[in-house]
C-alpha cells in the first residue's frame, strides 16, 4: 500500500487556500472596521471597497473548491492579493490598531504578513498553471 503524498497535496492545496480566503472574506463582512482603516483616502468609499473585497474573497474561495473553476479562482485570488498588497504595506507602516486584536493589533503580525503575501500569490498562481487536478487527470 503506497501513499500518494503528491496527489493528496494537489487536492488539499486549493482547499487550504479557499479556507484562508473564506475566513478573510467573512471577517471583511462581519468586522469591517480594521479593513476600512487601510483603504487609501484618495479612493474614499471605504465601506464599499471592504464589502467588495470581502465578496471577491468569498467568490474566489468558491471557485477554488470546484475543480472546473479552480483556474479562475486561482487567477482571481492572485489578482486580488496583488491589488491589496499596497494596503497591507500601508497597514504595517501605520502601525497596529489598539482595538485590532491578534492580527491588526500587533506590529509584528502586520510586518510578518508582508513576506507571506508573495507566497500566497505564488500559491494562487500555481493553481492557475496546473489547475490543481488530482494526479492522473489533466
N, CA and C atoms as an extended XYZ file, in Angstrom:
414
Properties=species:S:1:pos:R:3:atomname:S:1:resname:S:1:resid:I:1 pbc="F F F"
N         0.858       -1.187        0.000 N   UNK     1
C         0.000        0.000        0.000 CA  UNK     1
C         0.893        1.235        0.000 C   UNK     1
N         0.764        2.062       -1.024 N   UNK     2
C         1.589        3.272       -1.089 CA  UNK     2
C         0.724        4.493       -0.819 C   UNK     2
N         1.393        5.501       -0.336 N   UNK     3
C         0.711        6.759       -0.047 CA  UNK     3
C         1.099        7.756       -1.127 C   UNK     3
N         0.129        8.326       -1.775 N   UNK     4
C         0.370        9.307       -2.825 CA  UNK     4
C         0.343       10.703       -2.209 C   UNK     4
N         1.463       11.080       -1.599 N   UNK     5
C         1.522       12.385       -0.920 CA  UNK     5
C         1.333       13.524       -1.906 C   UNK     5
N         1.908       13.389       -3.102 N   UNK     6
C         1.767       14.453       -4.100 CA  UNK     6
C         0.321       14.644       -4.528 C   UNK     6
N        -0.400       13.544       -4.721 N   UNK     7
C        -1.808       13.641       -5.105 CA  UNK     7
C        -2.643       14.264       -4.008 C   UNK     7
N        -2.353       13.873       -2.771 N   UNK     8
C        -3.073       14.452       -1.633 CA  UNK     8
C        -2.811       15.947       -1.545 C   UNK     8
N        -1.545       16.335       -1.737 N   UNK     9
C        -1.192       17.751       -1.649 CA  UNK     9
C        -1.872       18.553       -2.750 C   UNK     9
N        -1.923       18.005       -3.958 N   UNK    10
C        -2.588       18.711       -5.057 CA  UNK    10
C        -4.079       18.906       -4.771 C   UNK    10
N        -4.697       17.938       -4.122 N   UNK    11
C        -6.125       18.074       -3.797 CA  UNK    11
C        -6.341       19.010       -2.611 C   UNK    11
N        -5.456       18.967       -1.631 N   UNK    12
C        -5.612       19.781       -0.424 CA  UNK    12
C        -5.239       21.236       -0.663 C   UNK    12
N        -4.321       21.491       -1.565 N   UNK    13
C        -3.822       22.838       -1.778 CA  UNK    13
C        -4.919       23.864       -2.083 C   UNK    13
N        -5.779       23.611       -3.081 N   UNK    14
C        -6.821       24.605       -3.353 CA  UNK    14
C        -7.808       24.741       -2.197 C   UNK    14
N        -8.048       23.656       -1.486 N   UNK    15
C        -8.972       23.728       -0.350 CA  UNK    15
C        -8.381       24.567        0.780 C   UNK    15
N        -7.087       24.419        1.015 N   UNK    16
C        -6.432       25.222        2.048 CA  UNK    16
C        -6.495       26.703        1.726 C   UNK    16
N        -6.203       27.048        0.477 N   UNK    17
C        -6.267       28.452        0.073 CA  UNK    17
C        -7.706       28.958        0.142 C   UNK    17
N        -8.657       28.119       -0.222 N   UNK    18
C       -10.074       28.508       -0.158 CA  UNK    18
C       -10.492       28.801        1.282 C   UNK    18
N       -10.016       28.004        2.222 N   UNK    19
C       -10.355       28.235        3.639 CA  UNK    19
C        -9.788       29.576        4.104 C   UNK    19
N        -8.545       29.869        3.725 N   UNK    20
C        -7.954       31.167        4.093 CA  UNK    20
C        -8.759       32.327        3.522 C   UNK    20
N        -9.115       32.207        2.251 N   UNK    21
C        -9.883       33.274        1.601 CA  UNK    21
C       -11.271       33.427        2.216 C   UNK    21
N       -11.929       32.317        2.455 N   UNK    22
C       -13.277       32.385        3.022 CA  UNK    22
C       -13.239       33.016        4.411 C   UNK    22
N       -12.255       32.635        5.212 N   UNK    23
C       -12.127       33.239        6.543 CA  UNK    23
C       -11.906       34.734        6.468 C   UNK    23
N       -11.028       35.147        5.572 N   UNK    24
C       -10.772       36.573        5.412 CA  UNK    24
C       -12.009       37.296        4.872 C   UNK    24
N       -12.683       36.668        3.912 N   UNK    25
C       -13.892       37.283        3.359 CA  UNK    25
C       -14.966       37.480        4.407 C   UNK    25
N       -15.158       36.489        5.244 N   UNK    26
C       -16.146       36.606        6.316 CA  UNK    26
C       -15.751       37.731        7.277 C   UNK    26
N       -14.471       37.805        7.621 N   UNK    27
C       -14.015       38.884        8.514 CA  UNK    27
C       -14.264       40.260        7.905 C   UNK    27
N       -14.057       40.385        6.594 N   UNK    28
C       -14.335       41.667        5.940 CA  UNK    28
C       -15.799       42.071        6.114 C   UNK    28
N       -16.675       41.077        6.126 N   UNK    29
C       -18.101       41.375        6.201 CA  UNK    29
C       -18.602       41.575        7.632 C   UNK    29
N       -18.056       40.835        8.585 N   UNK    30
C       -18.577       40.927        9.956 CA  UNK    30
C       -17.794       41.896       10.842 C   UNK    30
N       -16.553       42.187       10.492 N   UNK    31
C       -15.746       43.136       11.264 CA  UNK    31
C       -14.962       44.018       10.293 C   UNK    31
N       -15.647       44.901        9.582 N   UNK    32
C       -15.000       45.667        8.509 CA  UNK    32
C       -14.103       46.819        8.988 C   UNK    32
N       -14.239       47.236       10.222 N   UNK    33
C       -13.540       48.432       10.679 CA  UNK    33
C       -12.018       48.401       10.471 C   UNK    33
N       -11.313       47.322       10.834 N   UNK    34
C        -9.859       47.326       10.619 CA  UNK    34
C        -9.478       47.461        9.143 C   UNK    34
N       -10.320       46.926        8.263 N   UNK    35
C       -10.039       46.999        6.832 CA  UNK    35
C       -10.369       48.387        6.282 C   UNK    35
N       -11.416       49.003        6.800 N   UNK    36
C       -11.780       50.345        6.344 CA  UNK    36
C       -10.658       51.333        6.623 C   UNK    36
N        -9.941       51.098        7.697 N   UNK    37
C        -8.855       51.998        8.104 CA  UNK    37
C        -7.723       52.030        7.083 C   UNK    37
N        -7.552       50.974        6.285 N   UNK    38
C        -6.418       50.922        5.367 CA  UNK    38
C        -6.777       51.227        3.916 C   UNK    38
N        -8.057       51.491        3.630 N   UNK    39
C        -8.430       51.889        2.276 CA  UNK    39
C        -7.820       53.263        2.025 C   UNK    39
N        -7.069       53.407        0.930 N   UNK    40
C        -6.454       54.715        0.653 CA  UNK    40
C        -7.489       55.830        0.634 C   UNK    40
N        -7.162       56.913        1.306 N   UNK    41
C        -8.091       58.045        1.409 CA  UNK    41
C        -8.498       58.576        0.037 C   UNK    41
N        -7.575       58.525       -0.925 N   UNK    42
C        -7.869       59.025       -2.269 CA  UNK    42
C        -9.020       58.255       -2.917 C   UNK    42
N        -9.188       56.996       -2.551 N   UNK    43
C       -10.285       56.206       -3.108 CA  UNK    43
C       -11.616       56.554       -2.470 C   UNK    43
N       -11.584       56.880       -1.160 N   UNK    44
C       -12.837       57.113       -0.448 CA  UNK    44
C       -13.690       55.854       -0.425 C   UNK    44
N       -14.940       55.981       -0.068 N   UNK    45
C       -15.903       54.862       -0.093 CA  UNK    45
C       -15.358       53.601        0.584 C   UNK    45
N       -14.796       53.761        1.762 N   UNK    46
C       -14.155       52.651        2.469 CA  UNK    46
C       -15.086       51.454        2.626 C   UNK    46
N       -16.336       51.724        3.007 N   UNK    47
C       -17.275       50.634        3.235 CA  UNK    47
C       -17.471       49.808        1.968 C   UNK    47
N       -17.587       50.498        0.830 N   UNK    48
C       -17.784       49.800       -0.440 CA  UNK    48
C       -16.606       48.886       -0.751 C   UNK    48
N       -15.380       49.406       -0.647 N   UNK    49
C       -14.199       48.623       -1.017 CA  UNK    49
C       -13.986       47.430       -0.088 C   UNK    49
N       -14.293       47.608        1.185 N   UNK    50
C       -14.149       46.489        2.118 CA  UNK    50
C       -15.212       45.430        1.825 C   UNK    50
N       -16.435       45.849        1.601 N   UNK    51
C       -17.506       44.908        1.261 CA  UNK    51
C       -17.178       44.184       -0.047 C   UNK    51
N       -16.759       44.939       -1.049 N   UNK    52
C       -16.446       44.344       -2.351 CA  UNK    52
C       -15.297       43.350       -2.242 C   UNK    52
N       -14.246       43.712       -1.512 N   UNK    53
C       -13.112       42.785       -1.414 CA  UNK    53
C       -13.492       41.530       -0.627 C   UNK    53
N       -14.346       41.673        0.374 N   UNK    54
C       -14.825       40.504        1.108 CA  UNK    54
C       -15.635       39.576        0.219 C   UNK    54
N       -16.482       40.145       -0.605 N   UNK    55
C       -17.293       39.343       -1.522 CA  UNK    55
C       -16.405       38.668       -2.565 C   UNK    55
N       -15.413       39.395       -3.080 N   UNK    56
C       -14.494       38.809       -4.057 CA  UNK    56
C       -13.723       37.648       -3.428 C   UNK    56
N       -13.315       37.792       -2.173 N   UNK    57
C       -12.628       36.697       -1.492 CA  UNK    57
C       -13.520       35.464       -1.378 C   UNK    57
N       -14.775       35.669       -1.048 N   UNK    58
C       -15.705       34.541       -0.937 CA  UNK    58
C       -15.962       33.887       -2.294 C   UNK    58
N       -16.091       34.693       -3.336 N   UNK    59
C       -16.287       34.147       -4.681 CA  UNK    59
C       -15.053       33.357       -5.102 C   UNK    59
N       -13.865       33.911       -4.855 N   UNK    60
C       -12.626       33.205       -5.213 CA  UNK    60
C       -12.536       31.880       -4.463 C   UNK    60
N       -12.907       31.882       -3.198 N   UNK    61
C       -12.882       30.647       -2.412 CA  UNK    61
C       -13.799       29.597       -3.028 C   UNK    61
N       -14.988       30.007       -3.414 N   UNK    62
C       -15.926       29.062       -4.049 CA  UNK    62
C       -15.377       28.537       -5.367 C   UNK    62
N       -14.769       29.411       -6.158 N   UNK    63
C       -14.192       28.980       -7.429 CA  UNK    63
C       -13.065       27.970       -7.215 C   UNK    63
N       -12.307       28.152       -6.140 N   UNK    64
C       -11.181       27.251       -5.861 CA  UNK    64
C       -11.624       25.838       -5.489 C   UNK    64
N       -12.772       25.707       -4.861 N   UNK    65
C       -13.182       24.369       -4.411 CA  UNK    65
C       -13.819       23.535       -5.522 C   UNK    65
N       -14.192       24.149       -6.614 N   UNK    66
C       -14.798       23.422       -7.738 CA  UNK    66
C       -13.710       23.178       -8.791 C   UNK    66
N       -13.373       21.927       -9.060 N   UNK    67
C       -12.282       21.653      -10.000 CA  UNK    67
C       -12.411       22.343      -11.363 C   UNK    67
N       -13.620       22.448      -11.894 N   UNK    68
C       -13.807       23.073      -13.214 CA  UNK    68
C       -13.542       24.573      -13.207 C   UNK    68
N       -13.646       25.224      -12.039 N   UNK    69
C       -13.435       26.677      -11.970 CA  UNK    69
C       -12.175       27.044      -11.182 C   UNK    69
N       -11.397       26.046      -10.852 N   UNK    70
C       -10.218       26.254       -9.993 CA  UNK    70
C        -9.221       27.248      -10.593 C   UNK    70
N        -8.972       27.151      -11.882 N   UNK    71
C        -8.025       28.091      -12.517 CA  UNK    71
C        -8.537       29.521      -12.419 C   UNK    71
N        -9.822       29.707      -12.615 N   UNK    72
C       -10.395       31.055      -12.478 CA  UNK    72
C       -10.252       31.545      -11.034 C   UNK    72
N       -10.479       30.650      -10.096 N   UNK    73
C       -10.321       31.012       -8.688 CA  UNK    73
C        -8.890       31.385       -8.348 C   UNK    73
N        -7.939       30.653       -8.899 N   UNK    74
C        -6.531       30.976       -8.678 CA  UNK    74
C        -6.167       32.328       -9.262 C   UNK    74
N        -6.648       32.592      -10.476 N   UNK    75
C        -6.365       33.883      -11.121 CA  UNK    75
C        -7.002       35.032      -10.345 C   UNK    75
N        -8.245       34.861       -9.935 N   UNK    76
C        -8.929       35.904       -9.165 CA  UNK    76
C        -8.221       36.143       -7.836 C   UNK    76
N        -7.808       35.067       -7.186 N   UNK    77
C        -7.105       35.179       -5.913 CA  UNK    77
C        -5.784       35.916       -6.087 C   UNK    77
N        -5.002       35.520       -7.090 N   UNK    78
C        -3.714       36.182       -7.325 CA  UNK    78
C        -3.917       37.670       -7.606 C   UNK    78
N        -4.888       37.997       -8.450 N   UNK    79
C        -5.153       39.403       -8.780 CA  UNK    79
C        -5.572       40.190       -7.538 C   UNK    79
N        -6.419       39.609       -6.734 N   UNK    80
C        -6.868       40.284       -5.512 CA  UNK    80
C        -5.698       40.521       -4.560 C   UNK    80
N        -4.860       39.502       -4.380 N   UNK    81
C        -3.722       39.645       -3.462 CA  UNK    81
C        -2.737       40.702       -3.947 C   UNK    81
N        -2.532       40.797       -5.251 N   UNK    82
C        -1.669       41.850       -5.801 CA  UNK    82
C        -2.314       43.217       -5.559 C   UNK    82
N        -3.619       43.300       -5.774 N   UNK    83
C        -4.325       44.580       -5.629 CA  UNK    83
C        -4.311       45.102       -4.195 C   UNK    83
N        -4.401       44.209       -3.216 N   UNK    84
C        -4.475       44.681       -1.825 CA  UNK    84
C        -3.110       44.790       -1.146 C   UNK    84
N        -2.045       44.350       -1.830 N   UNK    85
C        -0.729       44.406       -1.205 CA  UNK    85
C        -0.348       45.823       -0.765 C   UNK    85
N        -0.567       46.867       -1.575 N   UNK    86
C        -0.232       48.221       -1.097 CA  UNK    86
C        -0.974       48.599        0.193 C   UNK    86
N        -2.194       48.146        0.346 N   UNK    87
C        -2.937       48.423        1.586 CA  UNK    87
C        -2.296       47.710        2.766 C   UNK    87
N        -1.787       46.504        2.546 N   UNK    88
C        -1.118       45.784        3.626 CA  UNK    88
C         0.189       46.467        4.033 C   UNK    88
N         0.907       47.001        3.053 N   UNK    89
C         2.124       47.771        3.356 CA  UNK    89
C         1.752       49.009        4.158 C   UNK    89
N         0.711       49.700        3.718 N   UNK    90
C         0.239       50.889        4.429 CA  UNK    90
C        -0.160       50.548        5.851 C   UNK    90
N        -0.815       49.429        6.021 N   UNK    91
C        -1.252       48.994        7.342 CA  UNK    91
C        -0.046       48.767        8.251 C   UNK    91
N         0.996       48.146        7.735 N   UNK    92
C         2.196       47.905        8.532 CA  UNK    92
C         2.889       49.221        8.886 C   UNK    92
N         2.958       50.135        7.933 N   UNK    93
C         3.607       51.422        8.182 CA  UNK    93
C         2.830       52.272        9.182 C   UNK    93
N         1.510       52.186        9.134 N   UNK    94
C         0.666       52.952       10.064 CA  UNK    94
C         0.754       52.419       11.484 C   UNK    94
N         1.112       51.171       11.625 N   UNK    95
C         1.240       50.589       12.955 CA  UNK    95
C        -0.025       49.892       13.392 C   UNK    95
N         0.065       49.214       14.527 N   UNK    96
C        -1.063       48.392       14.988 CA  UNK    96
C        -2.276       49.226       15.398 C   UNK    96
N        -3.414       48.597       15.270 N   UNK    97
C        -4.677       49.172       15.719 CA  UNK    97
C        -4.912       48.665       17.141 C   UNK    97
N        -4.972       49.565       18.125 N   UNK    98
C        -5.139       49.110       19.516 CA  UNK    98
C        -6.352       48.208       19.731 C   UNK    98
N        -7.382       48.372       18.918 N   UNK    99
C        -8.583       47.548       19.035 CA  UNK    99
C        -8.607       46.426       18.005 C   UNK    99
N        -7.465       46.170       17.358 N   UNK   100
C        -7.427       45.268       16.220 CA  UNK   100
C        -7.303       43.797       16.520 C   UNK   100
N        -7.103       43.427       17.764 N   UNK   101
C        -6.963       42.010       18.071 CA  UNK   101
C        -5.612       41.468       17.658 C   UNK   101
N        -5.556       40.160       17.479 N   UNK   102
C        -4.286       39.469       17.243 CA  UNK   102
C        -3.574       39.926       15.969 C   UNK   102
N        -4.297       40.028       14.854 N   UNK   103
C        -3.640       40.310       13.585 CA  UNK   103
C        -3.348       41.780       13.360 C   UNK   103
N        -4.302       42.651       13.555 N   UNK   104
C        -4.052       44.064       13.274 CA  UNK   104
C        -3.643       44.839       14.515 C   UNK   104
N        -3.708       44.204       15.666 N   UNK   105
C        -3.285       44.863       16.902 CA  UNK   105
C        -1.826       44.630       17.238 C   UNK   105
N        -1.129       43.867       16.417 N   UNK   106
C         0.265       43.526       16.668 CA  UNK   106
C         1.139       44.022       15.518 C   UNK   106
N         2.114       44.872       15.838 N   UNK   107
C         3.039       45.348       14.807 CA  UNK   107
C         3.783       44.176       14.180 C   UNK   107
N         4.153       43.202       14.993 N   UNK   108
C         4.865       42.037       14.477 CA  UNK   108
C         4.029       41.308       13.429 C   UNK   108
N         2.759       41.085       13.714 N   UNK   109
C         1.891       40.380       12.763 CA  UNK   109
C         1.704       41.192       11.480 C   UNK   109
N         1.596       42.515       11.606 N   UNK   110
C         1.429       43.362       10.423 CA  UNK   110
C         2.637       43.240        9.493 C   UNK   110
N         3.826       43.180       10.080 N   UNK   111
C         5.045       43.078        9.265 CA  UNK   111
C         5.270       41.654        8.769 C   UNK   111
N         4.910       40.649        9.564 N   UNK   112
C         5.111       39.266        9.141 CA  UNK   112
C         4.210       38.878        7.968 C   UNK   112
N         3.077       39.527        7.852 N   UNK   113
C         2.182       39.160        6.760 CA  UNK   113
C         2.678       39.668        5.407 C   UNK   113
N         3.574       40.663        5.409 N   UNK   114
C         4.060       41.198        4.129 CA  UNK   114
C         4.852       40.163        3.322 C   UNK   114
N         5.839       39.473        3.906 N   UNK   115
C         6.524       38.459        3.089 CA  UNK   115
C         5.634       37.236        2.801 C   UNK   115
N         4.572       37.077        3.550 N   UNK   116
C         3.651       35.983        3.291 CA  UNK   116
C         2.817       36.239        2.028 C   UNK   116
N         2.563       37.495        1.730 N   UNK   117
C         1.708       37.841        0.587 CA  UNK   117
C         2.263       37.307       -0.744 C   UNK   117
N         3.564       37.480       -1.057 N   UNK   118
C         4.066       36.893       -2.313 CA  UNK   118
C         3.948       35.368       -2.338 C   UNK   118
N         4.078       34.725       -1.193 N   UNK   119
C         3.918       33.272       -1.123 CA  UNK   119
C         2.471       32.900       -1.470 C   UNK   119
N         1.527       33.656       -0.934 N   UNK   120
C         0.117       33.393       -1.241 CA  UNK   120
C        -0.183       33.647       -2.717 C   UNK   120
N         0.431       34.693       -3.286 N   UNK   121
C         0.248       34.980       -4.715 CA  UNK   121
C         0.800       33.823       -5.545 C   UNK   121
N         1.990       33.335       -5.184 N   UNK   122
C         2.580       32.196       -5.886 CA  UNK   122
C         1.664       30.980       -5.781 C   UNK   122
N         1.152       30.739       -4.585 N   UNK   123
C         0.262       29.603       -4.353 CA  UNK   123
C        -0.958       29.689       -5.274 C   UNK   123
N        -1.589       30.854       -5.296 N   UNK   124
C        -2.772       31.037       -6.142 CA  UNK   124
C        -2.405       30.851       -7.615 C   UNK   124
N        -1.284       31.436       -8.029 N   UNK   125
C        -0.893       31.337       -9.430 CA  UNK   125
C        -0.527       29.905       -9.805 C   UNK   125
N         0.002       29.141       -8.859 N   UNK   126
C         0.329       27.742       -9.154 CA  UNK   126
C        -0.941       26.957       -9.481 C   UNK   126
N        -2.066       27.369       -8.939 N   UNK   127
C        -3.336       26.716       -9.247 CA  UNK   127
C        -3.833       27.091      -10.636 C   UNK   127
N        -3.465       28.278      -11.103 N   UNK   128
C        -3.801       28.684      -12.460 CA  UNK   128
C        -3.008       27.853      -13.452 C   UNK   128
N        -1.719       27.691      -13.181 N   UNK   129
C        -0.832       26.960      -14.093 CA  UNK   129
C        -1.184       25.489      -14.179 C   UNK   129
N        -1.513       24.875      -13.052 N   UNK   130
C        -1.741       23.431      -13.037 CA  UNK   130
C        -3.207       23.060      -13.037 C   UNK   130
N        -4.047       23.954      -12.647 N   UNK   131
C        -5.451       23.610      -12.456 CA  UNK   131
C        -5.641       22.781      -11.198 C   UNK   131
N        -4.545       22.405      -10.567 N   UNK   132
C        -4.543       21.622       -9.318 CA  UNK   132
C        -5.404       20.381       -9.434 C   UNK   132
N        -5.329       19.738      -10.593 N   UNK   133
C        -6.084       18.500      -10.782 CA  UNK   133
C        -5.415       17.360      -10.026 C   UNK   133
N        -6.169       16.411       -9.531 N   UNK   134
C        -5.577       15.228       -8.905 CA  UNK   134
C        -4.673       14.499       -9.890 C   UNK   134
N        -3.726       13.763       -9.378 N   UNK   135
C        -2.776       13.013      -10.207 CA  UNK   135
C        -3.523       12.157      -11.221 C   UNK   135
N        -3.024       12.172      -12.457 N   UNK   136
C        -3.626       11.345      -13.496 CA  UNK   136
C        -4.725       12.027      -14.264 C   UNK   136
N        -5.075       13.246      -13.892 N   UNK   137
C        -6.119       13.978      -14.621 CA  UNK   137
C        -5.528       15.261      -15.145 C   UNK   137
N        -5.925       15.689      -16.311 N   UNK   138
C        -5.397       16.913      -16.914 CA  UNK   138
C        -6.317       18.070      -16.691 C   UNK   138
